[in-house]
Amino acid sequence: MKKLLVVGMIILLVGMSIPSTGINVERTSTVSYDGKTLYVGGSGSGNYTRIQDAIDDSSSGDTVFVYNGTYYEHIVINVSISLIGENKHSTIIDGSKSGHVILVLNPIITIKDFTIQNSGTGCWYRGFELDNENNDIKSIYISECIIKLNSGGIRLNNASNISISNCWINNNSCSSVDIWAYSNNVSITDCSIDRNGEFLGGGWLHPGGIFLGSPDLYSRSNIIISGCEIKNIIGDGITAKRSNNLNILNNNIYNNTMYGISISSNCNQVEIHNNIIHYNYKDGVYISGAGTNLSNISIYNNTIINNMENGSFIQYVSNAVIMEGNIFSSNNLNGIYLLRSKYNFIRGNEIVLNEDNGIKFEESNSNTIIGNNFHSNKNDGIHLLYSHKNTITKNNFLNNSQDTYISLSFLNQWKQNYWNGPRLLPKLIFGRVGPFPWINVDWHPAKEPYDIGV
């Protein structure tokens, strides 16, 4: 019961925003970097009136400092500089609904404290476009920016060593962040990503989340998404395809119209941990290996609750997924649903109060289920359908409407589970093979519940 109370407290304490603070810069102060400082706006003698003019007159290592105001420009940065705004709320670069607002072409850039808005329409245009077709981009730092009312928020194309931090990316009609081909060593940290994407009608949409996978034929690697609030997205909160060494951690992902997180198409070395994933309109975490290879996917210490379908849906995945130390609670279907998946490992999870089953196996073989709490699920703790040779051992089954159900499933092993109370005799586990009754046996059930800490 204490664990159930903890789940409830987590729901109540989930933050509804991630604060982001700008750097206050006095008009009379000097921003000091390696080179000279060029000023745009304000009332100083010799200050520029256009940002692009100052950039064109700058040299590598210079800083362009922009005072408050709205600048109707399309910025092209082709020199290594720092572009700094006075205040992110009131220093605005407006693209007048055409083209990219900022196009970055040079190796080392810092951009900080701006509102970037009103790119061209159609998902090709972005607030920030980082295009490295000439292999020039080496390090880009974007921080404390508001990126809104664009078609797309940010796109990285063949760009490496990119840091996006403490940004508000909201109300863009396409993806918040697109990480395209051969983009490596990218971190997205402490950002608020809200209300991106749009419905087009007829079941079509422009997805608005963080998207790793365009074009799908090429890979990207060493990606970190951390400390972000990702909410109210049309589509998935995070979509990953052909991505290697992907870390998704410490995020709050909720109220998105499809999956909280979707992993598919040749993803390898993926860690999903310490996230709160809740109130998404489909599954909290969706993993599909259909027609592709997935490997080394670790899902641990997450709170995955109140999603409209399954907590986690895993299909066509073999010998790839480890799920450990998670809370799967109050999801509208199953806590975990495995379809045509085998040789996966599920250990030490709290699987409680789900509206259908704790775990449902369908045509899923040779998985290991060890040391989990199955508590108060509305139908079965574990439901097996056409699933064989699974090992279910040292789990607690407590107060489920029915602890288990077996249908047309053979050679599953039940070992030393705890079944609602101490037992001296073997536990009979009932099911059916067509019209005929079928029985599995846990020959040595536990006499007391296991202490499974989550």
Secondary structure as a PSIPRED ss2 file (coil, helix, strand):
# PSIPRED VFORMAT (PSIPRED V4.0)

   1 M C   1.000  0.000  0.000
   2 K H   0.000  1.000  0.000
   3 K H   0.000  1.000  0.000
   4 L H   0.000  1.000  0.000
   5 L H   0.000  1.000  0.000
   6 V H   0.000  1.000  0.000
   7 V H   0.000  1.000  0.000
   8 G H   0.000  1.000  0.000
   9 M H   0.000  1.000  0.000
  10 I H   0.000  1.000  0.000
  11 I H   0.000  1.000  0.000
  12 L H   0.000  1.000  0.000
  13 L H   0.000  1.000  0.000
  14 V C   1.000  0.000  0.000
  15 G C   1.000  0.000  0.000
  16 M C   1.000  0.000  0.000
  17 S C   1.000  0.000  0.000
  18 I C   1.000  0.000  0.000
  19 P C   1.000  0.000  0.000
  20 S C   1.000  0.000  0.000
  21 T C   1.000  0.000  0.000
  22 G C   1.000  0.000  0.000
  23 I C   1.000  0.000  0.000
  24 N C   1.000  0.000  0.000
  25 V C   1.000  0.000  0.000
  26 E C   1.000  0.000  0.000
  27 R C   1.000  0.000  0.000
  28 T C   1.000  0.000  0.000
  29 S C   1.000  0.000  0.000
  30 T C   1.000  0.000  0.000
  31 V C   1.000  0.000  0.000
  32 S C   1.000  0.000  0.000
  33 Y C   1.000  0.000  0.000
  34 D C   1.000  0.000  0.000
  35 G C   1.000  0.000  0.000
  36 K C   1.000  0.000  0.000
  37 T E   0.000  0.000  1.000
  38 L E   0.000  0.000  1.000
  39 Y E   0.000  0.000  1.000
  40 V E   0.000  0.000  1.000
  41 G C   1.000  0.000  0.000
  42 G C   1.000  0.000  0.000
  43 S C   1.000  0.000  0.000
  44 G C   1.000  0.000  0.000
  45 S C   1.000  0.000  0.000
  46 G C   1.000  0.000  0.000
  47 N C   1.000  0.000  0.000
  48 Y E   0.000  0.000  1.000
  49 T C   1.000  0.000  0.000
  50 R C   1.000  0.000  0.000
  51 I H   0.000  1.000  0.000
  52 Q H   0.000  1.000  0.000
  53 D H   0.000  1.000  0.000
  54 A H   0.000  1.000  0.000
  55 I H   0.000  1.000  0.000
  56 D H   0.000  1.000  0.000
  57 D C   1.000  0.000  0.000
  58 S C   1.000  0.000  0.000
  59 S C   1.000  0.000  0.000
  60 S C   1.000  0.000  0.000
  61 G C   1.000  0.000  0.000
  62 D C   1.000  0.000  0.000
  63 T E   0.000  0.000  1.000
  64 V E   0.000  0.000  1.000
  65 F E   0.000  0.000  1.000
  66 V E   0.000  0.000  1.000
  67 Y C   1.000  0.000  0.000
  68 N C   1.000  0.000  0.000
  69 G E   0.000  0.000  1.000
  70 T E   0.000  0.000  1.000
  71 Y E   0.000  0.000  1.000
  72 Y E   0.000  0.000  1.000
  73 E C   1.000  0.000  0.000
  74 H C   1.000  0.000  0.000
  75 I E   0.000  0.000  1.000
  76 V E   0.000  0.000  1.000
  77 I E   0.000  0.000  1.000
  78 N C   1.000  0.000  0.000
  79 V C   1.000  0.000  0.000
  80 S C   1.000  0.000  0.000
  81 I C   1.000  0.000  0.000
  82 S E   0.000  0.000  1.000
  83 L E   0.000  0.000  1.000
  84 I E   0.000  0.000  1.000
  85 G E   0.000  0.000  1.000
  86 E C   1.000  0.000  0.000
  87 N C   1.000  0.000  0.000
  88 K C   1.000  0.000  0.000
  89 H C   1.000  0.000  0.000
  90 S C   1.000  0.000  0.000
  91 T E   0.000  0.000  1.000
  92 I E   0.000  0.000  1.000
  93 I E   0.000  0.000  1.000
  94 D E   0.000  0.000  1.000
  95 G C   1.000  0.000  0.000
  96 S C   1.000  0.000  0.000
  97 K C   1.000  0.000  0.000
  98 S C   1.000  0.000  0.000
  99 G C   1.000  0.000  0.000
 100 H C   1.000  0.000  0.000
 101 V C   1.000  0.000  0.000
 102 I E   0.000  0.000  1.000
 103 L E   0.000  0.000  1.000
 104 V E   0.000  0.000  1.000
 105 L C   1.000  0.000  0.000
 106 N C   1.000  0.000  0.000
 107 P C   1.000  0.000  0.000
 108 I E   0.000  0.000  1.000
 109 I E   0.000  0.000  1.000
 110 T E   0.000  0.000  1.000
 111 I E   0.000  0.000  1.000
 112 K E   0.000  0.000  1.000
 113 D C   1.000  0.000  0.000
 114 F C   1.000  0.000  0.000
 115 T E   0.000  0.000  1.000
 116 I E   0.000  0.000  1.000
 117 Q E   0.000  0.000  1.000
 118 N C   1.000  0.000  0.000
 119 S C   1.000  0.000  0.000
 120 G C   1.000  0.000  0.000
 121 T C   1.000  0.000  0.000
 122 G C   1.000  0.000  0.000
 123 C C   1.000  0.000  0.000
 124 W C   1.000  0.000  0.000
 125 Y C   1.000  0.000  0.000
 126 R E   0.000  0.000  1.000
 127 G E   0.000  0.000  1.000
 128 F E   0.000  0.000  1.000
 129 E E   0.000  0.000  1.000
 130 L E   0.000  0.000  1.000
 131 D E   0.000  0.000  1.000
 132 N C   1.000  0.000  0.000
 133 E C   1.000  0.000  0.000
 134 N C   1.000  0.000  0.000
 135 N C   1.000  0.000  0.000
 136 D C   1.000  0.000  0.000
 137 I C   1.000  0.000  0.000
 138 K C   1.000  0.000  0.000
 139 S E   0.000  0.000  1.000
 140 I E   0.000  0.000  1.000
 141 Y E   0.000  0.000  1.000
 142 I E   0.000  0.000  1.000
 143 S E   0.000  0.000  1.000
 144 E C   1.000  0.000  0.000
 145 C C   1.000  0.000  0.000
 146 I E   0.000  0.000  1.000
 147 I E   0.000  0.000  1.000
 148 K E   0.000  0.000  1.000
 149 L C   1.000  0.000  0.000
 150 N C   1.000  0.000  0.000
 151 S C   1.000  0.000  0.000
 152 G E   0.000  0.000  1.000
 153 G E   0.000  0.000  1.000
 154 I E   0.000  0.000  1.000
 155 R E   0.000  0.000  1.000
 156 L E   0.000  0.000  1.000
 157 N E   0.000  0.000  1.000
 158 N C   1.000  0.000  0.000
 159 A C   1.000  0.000  0.000
 160 S C   1.000  0.000  0.000
 161 N C   1.000  0.000  0.000
 162 I E   0.000  0.000  1.000
 163 S E   0.000  0.000  1.000
 164 I E   0.000  0.000  1.000
 165 S E   0.000  0.000  1.000
 166 N C   1.000  0.000  0.000
 167 C C   1.000  0.000  0.000
 168 W E   0.000  0.000  1.000
 169 I E   0.000  0.000  1.000
 170 N E   0.000  0.000  1.000
 171 N C   1.000  0.000  0.000
 172 N C   1.000  0.000  0.000
 173 S C   1.000  0.000  0.000
 174 C C   1.000  0.000  0.000
 175 S C   1.000  0.000  0.000
 176 S C   1.000  0.000  0.000
 177 V E   0.000  0.000  1.000
 178 D E   0.000  0.000  1.000
 179 I E   0.000  0.000  1.000
 180 W C   1.000  0.000  0.000
 181 A C   1.000  0.000  0.000
 182 Y C   1.000  0.000  0.000
 183 S C   1.000  0.000  0.000
 184 N E   0.000  0.000  1.000
 185 N E   0.000  0.000  1.000
 186 V E   0.000  0.000  1.000
 187 S E   0.000  0.000  1.000
 188 I E   0.000  0.000  1.000
 189 T E   0.000  0.000  1.000
 190 D C   1.000  0.000  0.000
 191 C C   1.000  0.000  0.000
 192 S E   0.000  0.000  1.000
 193 I E   0.000  0.000  1.000
 194 D E   0.000  0.000  1.000
 195 R C   1.000  0.000  0.000
 196 N C   1.000  0.000  0.000
 197 G C   1.000  0.000  0.000
 198 E E   0.000  0.000  1.000
 199 F E   0.000  0.000  1.000
 200 L E   0.000  0.000  1.000
 201 G E   0.000  0.000  1.000
 202 G C   1.000  0.000  0.000
 203 G C   1.000  0.000  0.000
 204 W E   0.000  0.000  1.000
 205 L E   0.000  0.000  1.000
 206 H E   0.000  0.000  1.000
 207 P C   1.000  0.000  0.000
 208 G C   1.000  0.000  0.000
 209 G C   1.000  0.000  0.000
 210 I E   0.000  0.000  1.000
 211 F E   0.000  0.000  1.000
 212 L E   0.000  0.000  1.000
 213 G C   1.000  0.000  0.000
 214 S C   1.000  0.000  0.000
 215 P C   1.000  0.000  0.000
 216 D C   1.000  0.000  0.000
 217 L C   1.000  0.000  0.000
 218 Y C   1.000  0.000  0.000
 219 S C   1.000  0.000  0.000
 220 R E   0.000  0.000  1.000
 221 S E   0.000  0.000  1.000
 222 N E   0.000  0.000  1.000
 223 I E   0.000  0.000  1.000
 224 I E   0.000  0.000  1.000
 225 I E   0.000  0.000  1.000
 226 S E   0.000  0.000  1.000
 227 G C   1.000  0.000  0.000
 228 C C   1.000  0.000  0.000
 229 E E   0.000  0.000  1.000
 230 I E   0.000  0.000  1.000
 231 K E   0.000  0.000  1.000
 232 N C   1.000  0.000  0.000
 233 I C   1.000  0.000  0.000
 234 I C   1.000  0.000  0.000
 235 G C   1.000  0.000  0.000
 236 D C   1.000  0.000  0.000
 237 G C   1.000  0.000  0.000
 238 I E   0.000  0.000  1.000
 239 T E   0.000  0.000  1.000
 240 A E   0.000  0.000  1.000
 241 K E   0.000  0.000  1.000
 242 R C   1.000  0.000  0.000
 243 S E   0.000  0.000  1.000
 244 N E   0.000  0.000  1.000
 245 N E   0.000  0.000  1.000
 246 L E   0.000  0.000  1.000
 247 N E   0.000  0.000  1.000
 248 I E   0.000  0.000  1.000
 249 L E   0.000  0.000  1.000
 250 N C   1.000  0.000  0.000
 251 N C   1.000  0.000  0.000
 252 N E   0.000  0.000  1.000
 253 I E   0.000  0.000  1.000
 254 Y E   0.000  0.000  1.000
 255 N C   1.000  0.000  0.000
 256 N C   1.000  0.000  0.000
 257 T C   1.000  0.000  0.000
 258 M C   1.000  0.000  0.000
 259 Y C   1.000  0.000  0.000
 260 G C   1.000  0.000  0.000
 261 I E   0.000  0.000  1.000
 262 S E   0.000  0.000  1.000
 263 I E   0.000  0.000  1.000
 264 S E   0.000  0.000  1.000
 265 S C   1.000  0.000  0.000
 266 N C   1.000  0.000  0.000
 267 C C   1.000  0.000  0.000
 268 N E   0.000  0.000  1.000
 269 Q E   0.000  0.000  1.000
 270 V E   0.000  0.000  1.000
 271 E E   0.000  0.000  1.000
 272 I E   0.000  0.000  1.000
 273 H E   0.000  0.000  1.000
 274 N C   1.000  0.000  0.000
 275 N C   1.000  0.000  0.000
 276 I E   0.000  0.000  1.000
 277 I E   0.000  0.000  1.000
 278 H E   0.000  0.000  1.000
 279 Y C   1.000  0.000  0.000
 280 N C   1.000  0.000  0.000
 281 Y C   1.000  0.000  0.000
 282 K C   1.000  0.000  0.000
 283 D C   1.000  0.000  0.000
 284 G C   1.000  0.000  0.000
 285 V E   0.000  0.000  1.000
 286 Y E   0.000  0.000  1.000
 287 I E   0.000  0.000  1.000
 288 S E   0.000  0.000  1.000
 289 G C   1.000  0.000  0.000
 290 A C   1.000  0.000  0.000
 291 G C   1.000  0.000  0.000
 292 T C   1.000  0.000  0.000
 293 N C   1.000  0.000  0.000
 294 L C   1.000  0.000  0.000
 295 S E   0.000  0.000  1.000
 296 N E   0.000  0.000  1.000
 297 I E   0.000  0.000  1.000
 298 S E   0.000  0.000  1.000
 299 I E   0.000  0.000  1.000
 300 Y E   0.000  0.000  1.000
 301 N C   1.000  0.000  0.000
 302 N C   1.000  0.000  0.000
 303 T E   0.000  0.000  1.000
 304 I E   0.000  0.000  1.000
 305 I E   0.000  0.000  1.000
 306 N C   1.000  0.000  0.000
 307 N C   1.000  0.000  0.000
 308 M C   1.000  0.000  0.000
 309 E C   1.000  0.000  0.000
 310 N C   1.000  0.000  0.000
 311 G C   1.000  0.000  0.000
 312 S E   0.000  0.000  1.000
 313 F E   0.000  0.000  1.000
 314 I E   0.000  0.000  1.000
 315 Q E   0.000  0.000  1.000
 316 Y C   1.000  0.000  0.000
 317 V C   1.000  0.000  0.000
 318 S E   0.000  0.000  1.000
 319 N C   1.000  0.000  0.000
 320 A C   1.000  0.000  0.000
 321 V E   0.000  0.000  1.000
 322 I E   0.000  0.000  1.000
 323 M E   0.000  0.000  1.000
 324 E E   0.000  0.000  1.000
 325 G C   1.000  0.000  0.000
 326 N C   1.000  0.000  0.000
 327 I E   0.000  0.000  1.000
 328 F E   0.000  0.000  1.000
 329 S E   0.000  0.000  1.000
 330 S C   1.000  0.000  0.000
 331 N C   1.000  0.000  0.000
 332 N C   1.000  0.000  0.000
 333 L C   1.000  0.000  0.000
 334 N C   1.000  0.000  0.000
 335 G C   1.000  0.000  0.000
 336 I E   0.000  0.000  1.000
 337 Y E   0.000  0.000  1.000
 338 L E   0.000  0.000  1.000
 339 L E   0.000  0.000  1.000
 340 R C   1.000  0.000  0.000
 341 S C   1.000  0.000  0.000
 342 K E   0.000  0.000  1.000
 343 Y C   1.000  0.000  0.000
 344 N C   1.000  0.000  0.000
 345 F E   0.000  0.000  1.000
 346 I E   0.000  0.000  1.000
 347 R E   0.000  0.000  1.000
 348 G C   1.000  0.000  0.000
 349 N C   1.000  0.000  0.000
 350 E E   0.000  0.000  1.000
 351 I E   0.000  0.000  1.000
 352 V E   0.000  0.000  1.000
 353 L C   1.000  0.000  0.000
 354 N C   1.000  0.000  0.000
 355 E C   1.000  0.000  0.000
 356 D C   1.000  0.000  0.000
 357 N C   1.000  0.000  0.000
 358 G C   1.000  0.000  0.000
 359 I E   0.000  0.000  1.000
 360 K E   0.000  0.000  1.000
 361 F E   0.000  0.000  1.000
 362 E E   0.000  0.000  1.000
 363 E C   1.000  0.000  0.000
 364 S C   1.000  0.000  0.000
 365 N E   0.000  0.000  1.000
 366 S C   1.000  0.000  0.000
 367 N C   1.000  0.000  0.000
 368 T E   0.000  0.000  1.000
 369 I E   0.000  0.000  1.000
 370 I E   0.000  0.000  1.000
 371 G C   1.000  0.000  0.000
 372 N C   1.000  0.000  0.000
 373 N E   0.000  0.000  1.000
 374 F E   0.000  0.000  1.000
 375 H E   0.000  0.000  1.000
 376 S C   1.000  0.000  0.000
 377 N C   1.000  0.000  0.000
 378 K C   1.000  0.000  0.000
 379 N C   1.000  0.000  0.000
 380 D E   0.000  0.000  1.000
 381 G E   0.000  0.000  1.000
 382 I E   0.000  0.000  1.000
 383 H E   0.000  0.000  1.000
 384 L E   0.000  0.000  1.000
 385 L E   0.000  0.000  1.000
 386 Y C   1.000  0.000  0.000
 387 S C   1.000  0.000  0.000
 388 H C   1.000  0.000  0.000
 389 K C   1.000  0.000  0.000
 390 N C   1.000  0.000  0.000
 391 T E   0.000  0.000  1.000
 392 I E   0.000  0.000  1.000
 393 T E   0.000  0.000  1.000
 394 K C   1.000  0.000  0.000
 395 N C   1.000  0.000  0.000
 396 N E   0.000  0.000  1.000
 397 F E   0.000  0.000  1.000
 398 L E   0.000  0.000  1.000
 399 N C   1.000  0.000  0.000
 400 N C   1.000  0.000  0.000
 401 S C   1.000  0.000  0.000
 402 Q E   0.000  0.000  1.000
 403 D E   0.000  0.000  1.000
 404 T E   0.000  0.000  1.000
 405 Y E   0.000  0.000  1.000
 406 I E   0.000  0.000  1.000
 407 S E   0.000  0.000  1.000
 408 L C   1.000  0.000  0.000
 409 S C   1.000  0.000  0.000
 410 F C   1.000  0.000  0.000
 411 L C   1.000  0.000  0.000
 412 N C   1.000  0.000  0.000
 413 Q E   0.000  0.000  1.000
 414 W E   0.000  0.000  1.000
 415 K E   0.000  0.000  1.000
 416 Q C   1.000  0.000  0.000
 417 N C   1.000  0.000  0.000
 418 Y E   0.000  0.000  1.000
 419 W E   0.000  0.000  1.000
 420 N C   1.000  0.000  0.000
 421 G C   1.000  0.000  0.000
 422 P C   1.000  0.000  0.000
 423 R C   1.000  0.000  0.000
 424 L C   1.000  0.000  0.000
 425 L C   1.000  0.000  0.000
 426 P C   1.000  0.000  0.000
 427 K E   0.000  0.000  1.000
 428 L E   0.000  0.000  1.000
 429 I E   0.000  0.000  1.000
 430 F E   0.000  0.000  1.000
 431 G E   0.000  0.000  1.000
 432 R E   0.000  0.000  1.000
 433 V E   0.000  0.000  1.000
 434 G C   1.000  0.000  0.000
 435 P C   1.000  0.000  0.000
 436 F E   0.000  0.000  1.000
 437 P E   0.000  0.000  1.000
 438 W E   0.000  0.000  1.000
 439 I E   0.000  0.000  1.000
 440 N E   0.000  0.000  1.000
 441 V E   0.000  0.000  1.000
 442 D E   0.000  0.000  1.000
 443 W C   1.000  0.000  0.000
 444 H C   1.000  0.000  0.000
 445 P C   1.000  0.000  0.000
 446 A C   1.000  0.000  0.000
 447 K C   1.000  0.000  0.000
 448 E C   1.000  0.000  0.000
 449 P C   1.000  0.000  0.000
 450 Y C   1.000  0.000  0.000
 451 D C   1.000  0.000  0.000
 452 I C   1.000  0.000  0.000
 453 G C   1.000  0.000  0.000
 454 V C   1.000  0.000  0.000
